[in-house]
Structure formats: structure tokens, C-alpha cells
Amino acid sequence: MAKAELGYGDGKLRERADGRWEFRKVIDGKRRSFYGASRSEALAAPTRAAENARRDAQSAADVTVADYAARWTINRRTAVRASTIRHNASGLSKWVLPAIGSRKLRTLTVDEIRAVQAAAAVHCQPGTVRTINLVMRALFRDAVEDGLMTSNPAAIRAPRVVPRDLSTPPLSVEEVRRLREAARGDRFEALLCLALTVGMRPGELLALHARDVDTERRTVIVRGTVTDAPGGGLTIGETKSRAGMRVVPMTAACAAAFTRALDGLKPDALIFPADNGGLLSPTNFLYRYFYPLLVRAGLPRVTMRDLRHTALTYMVADKVDPVTVAKIAGHSNPSMTLNVYSHATPQGSEHALESMERRFS
């Protein structure tokens, strides 16, 4: 095994038993080893390594927000829902990339992030602004982990988001009756009944199979929700949260509607399929079936979210305990249920006045 003597501080060079040459040198306080097939190749290795590092650093410095966002979105396909990717991509394409997409990652500043937040806050609902903030934070956090940024400029205190105004009153009792009457005998009567009485989400309703409904015990098991499939189309994915997988009670009227809907269905059959027998998307249900139903009922255009809001608001107003309401709604935290749905109803105001009158008369 041959050794070559170098000057003091120049490192040590030796020939290894396997025939390769090893050059040891202290760089930035750390001893490192470089290898080569020949003596000269080993000696030149530190220079080559430094040049490669410089090129890598230069390459990393040239990566723009748009370039990294495109790769980041693709890499997330195996980690999150397709619908989440779609929503994230929408926020990026509408608000983030037009403003800072051409900026290089390493030169991005906190002020530029604040400018994106401010612009979104002017034009978007608070929930959308919150989503944009979370997407930017996750995007640049991963860029830091990939060595493309030294710090995350979006890891700042987000601007205060005013809660979405839910003061719009729920459907009145008369409007609920008109809607249920219009749906009587319709193929979606049982679906509308559940939406109006227990506030199940549209995706959860459209994912129901015959095996999920027990008309004798008057219960419905929520196992999943209709969502976008990664490769396109629709699939039944996990519920919005772990609390979303639940057993929901139903009224006698809903049980009667389901008895008619389940007639002749096999246990693994969808209860509310599309015309081709496959999954029906919530959007198609809304435009093809629900909006025409509102016209027949003589009601203004509302959304399925409004039906959920109606059901849960009346539960809270009727003083159903928050834990029970949260379980029916599929909420993880009862306080969230109260914060969102404990709005005054006309009936609730009347009850409050009657109570005060009795107390102080």
C-alpha cells in the first residue's frame, strides 16, 4: 500500500488495498476522504466536488416558485386526496403563481408573501384565504427540507381571518315542509330527508350502499364519501375526518322513505347512483336534480350545505346536547359545532322572550 507525502496542511494521499487512491483533507474543519482510480484523480477530487456543489447551488438558486410548485403538486398525489390537490392547485394558480410564480425560491421575501395574503383577503372568502396560507406554508416548508430555501417565508403569523358570516337564517319550518313535499315519491326523497333532518354531507349521502341502512333500527352507517379519484373519475374515499365515520339515527319518515328506496336492491348496491349505475357526483346531483326540485317547491336557490346548516342549527336551537349534535354531524369537536351552528332562529327568539316574560312577571 503506497503512501505519498504532501506538504503540511495539504492532506494525506495513499493507495488502498483495492487499487484506488484515497486523498484525505480537512475542509471547513471536517476531515473528508476523496477517491480516484489514480493519484492525480484523487488529488483532483476536492476541486471537482467543490465545482459540483457550486453548480448544484447555482441550479437550486435558479428554481422558481412556479417550477417547484409544479413538482410539489405532482409529488403530493400519493399523500392527499385528489380533491385536496385540485383545491390547492386552484389557490396556487389563481393567487400565488400570478404574483410570485416567476420569483426564485431563494430570493423570496416575507413581504411578498404578505402581499399575496392581502390580495387574497380582498377578493376571497376567509376560508379560501386560510387555505391559501396553509398551501404556501406547506409548499415552502418542503422547499426548505429539499435544500432549495434557507427558511420558510410563509411561516409567519397569518392575518386575522374573520369567520364566515353564517347569519343567513336556516330554512324556515314551512320551507322545509314544502321541500319535503316536493320530494315525496322522488328517487332522492330519502336522501333529502336525511339531509334535512341530520345534516349529512352530499358526498356521504351519495356514497351510501344498501348495506349501510337499517330501517328497523332506523340507523345509517357513514363509511365514506364520494370524491375525485387520483386518475380521474369518482371514487369512495375516507370521510372528512375520523369523526366522519359514524352511525347516524333517522326519523320514522326517513326510514319509510328508505324502505321504498331499498326495495329490490342488493346489499352492495348504491342507493343513489348516477343514471349509468355508477357514482353520482355531488355537483351533478346539485344541478340535475336538486335545483329543479327547488323550482318545483317554489323555493329560492339554496345549496346542500344550507340543508346541513338548517338541520344542525335547529338541533342546537332545540337544546340537543352538543356532544350528540357533533356525533351526528361528524364533527371532531363539539365546540366547533356550537361555534358554527348556534345561531338565533326566529323560533328561538320567541322562546327566549316567553321565558323572560315568565321569569319576571
C-alpha positions, 0 to 999 in steps of 0.5 A: 500500500503506497503512501505519498507525502504532501506538504503540511496542511495539504492532506494525506494521499495513499493507495488502498488495498483495492487499487484506488487512491484515497486523498484525505483533507480537512475542509471547513474543519471536517476531515473528508476522504476523496477517491480516484482510480489514480493519484492525480484523480484523487488529488483532483477530487476536492476541486471537482466536488467543490465545482459540483456543489457550486453548480448544484447551488447555482441550479437550486438558486435558479428554481422558481416558485412556479417550477417547484410548485409544479413538482410539489403538486405532482409529488403530493398525489400519493399523500392527499386526496385528489380533491385536496390537490385540485383545491390547492392547485386552484389557490396556487394558480389563481393567487400565488403563481400570478404574483410570485410564480416567476420569483426564485425560491431563494430570493423570496421575501416575507413581504411578498408573501404578505402581499399575496395574503392581502390580495387574497383577503380582498377578493376571497372568502376567509376560508379560501384565504386560510387555505391559501396560507396553509398551501404556501406554508406547506409548499415552502416548508418542503422547499426548505427540507429539499435544500432549495430555501434557507427558511420558510417565508410563509411561516409567519403569523397569518392575518386575522381571518374573520369567520364566515358570516353564517347569519343567513337564517336556516330554512324556515319550518314551512320551507322545509315542509314544502321541500319535503313535499316536493320530494315525496315519491322522488328517487332522492326523497330519502336522501333529502330527508336525511339531509334535512333532518341530520345534516349529512354531507352530499358526498356521504349521502351519495356514497351510501350502499344498501348495506349501510341502512337499517330501517328497523333500527332506523340507523345509517352507517357513514363509511365514506364519501364520494370524491375525485379519484387520483386518475380521474373519475369518482371514487369512495374515499375516507370521510372528512375526518375520523369523526366522519365515520359514524352511525347516524339515527333517522326519523320514522319518515326517513326510514319509510322513505328508505324502505321504498328506496331499498326495495329490490336492491342488493346489499352492495348496491348504491342507493343513489347512483348516477343514471349509468349505475355508477357514482353520482357526483355531488355537483351533478346531483346539485344541478340535475336534480336538486335545483329543479326540485327547488323550482318545483317547491317554489323555493329560492336557490339554496345549496346542500350545505344550507340543508346541513346548516338548517338541520344542525342549527335547529338541533342546537336551537332545540337544546340537543346536547352538543356532544350528540349534535357533533356525533351526528354531524361528524364533527371532531369537536363539539365546540366547533359545532356550537361555534358554527351552528348556534345561531338565533332562529326566529323560533328561538327568539320567541322562546327566549322572550316567553321565558323572560316574560315568565321569569319576571312577571 
